[in-house]
Amino acid sequence: MRELKRLYASDQPFDPRDYDRWCLSLSDLSLLWEHRDILSDRDVTITGVLDLHYGDDRLDPQACGPAAIIVGNDEIQRVVKTLEERE
């Protein structure tokens, strides 16, 4: 939270490269992509398993850092179903 306050108070331009160390990739985005119509422009909470060594044994061109959240298909289906029920 302190970092956000510092960022907002600063007159310096935002540079996303300063925050690379905070980046987490989501593994296997295909199911999210399939449901992009219902997920677009929404804030959702998705749970998964934190893998701090995601990049050690695989090459993922979409990865933004060494860590990733491994999200199961069941979790994505749960979130999509919840959003569909709210509409």
Order of alpha helices (4+ residues) and beta strands (2+ residues): alpha-beta-alpha-alpha-beta-beta-alpha
